[in-house]
Amino acid sequence: MRKGSLVVAVGFLVACSTRPSPAPAVPASEATASTAVTSAEPAADSAPVALASLSDLKIGPFAAEAAHPEQSLCTEASGARGFYGFYRTDAWEKGNTVLTFDDGPHPTATPRVLDLLAKHELPATFFVVGRAISRDTYPLIQRIVAEGHTLGSHSYSHDVKMTRVGAPADSVETIVGQHAVTAILIDISLMAKSGDDFDAMFSQVFERDPAQWLTPGAIKSEYRTFSARHDELLAERGYEDGEHPYTVLYSRPPGGGPYVEHDGAAGIAIYDSALRELKMMNVMWHGASGDTVPEKRSDYGFLTDNLAKYSKSGGVLLIHDYIRSDALAKGLERMVQDDAVKIVPIDDAVRAKYRCDGNTLTAKLHGAAPGSVLAGGSIGPLPAGFGG
Ligand SMILES: [Zn+2]
């Protein structure tokens, strides 16, 4: 992240909400937002999209090994909507599937997911919620990275209506702050050597009790202050100017945000503005496991059928860490056994759409030299003792 873009401000502390423990497994807001099990981006995505031609958006073929082309190749696909990202309207090579898990880290659900992925040696991307990251769950952030998976931001507060908090400029500030704070918490997690160390860093950056959640209002008004103090923390921990343990490239709006909430073009424009400022991609989905559908979330057959169906059709598959574990186990087992299904890391999808890998794209977005930024599935300088 470029430090020059940060504005240091001094704000008064505001009251925090008390942090329930553990974090709620199922945000009610998302349960209602994703009741459509099929590609849940109906209204916004059904709006006319100016496609130069379908081939411009063709995803694939997925190369087994990728060169490191120049950043000039990291072009936004002609006719693509919004900022860099994956959308339901993207054409996609059938059977190539990116697994994504939302709403973690969760102290019991996330380890089960990681165990199953390890068993089948499958890569995944975890869109984590900032408020779920704590002294108790930060080791899961470390484990996700150590086991070769990718981290993305799913905001801090999981508010599905961030584009409507006020005037457009206020909404942009809110969205930027929500993802920026989650990225800070990912960095802190990767540097933490113990629960006490996590809490100490939390207190230093946020100047609040780590046992309490940050309020959305505090995040919006103070995230630049938090970022400045985070930079100071990184320097104290031996990071060079601009270096981070992890540069977050991927993000996903809670509940799909304006892309499924029928906000129309205005809401999408607000969210896209925030993504440009954040230098993060937007990762929507093509199919969902259905684990947010209230009356079906425990239905083993429903869940396993969705996992089979949407892994076969290919694209980004939305699952939540809290999915019924035996259904996920069966679903992953079927994917591995199905020759028509290939589970690919999200970085492969970036290469296929933008003709460069995630690290190169991140370097371009941050205005950094090629090869100088490690992100989106890789990590920067490892803190001493990391991975233990
Ligand atoms: Zn979510």
Residues whose N, C-alpha, C, O or C-beta is under 5 A from the ligand:
A	BS01	ZN	E30 D102 D103 P254 G255
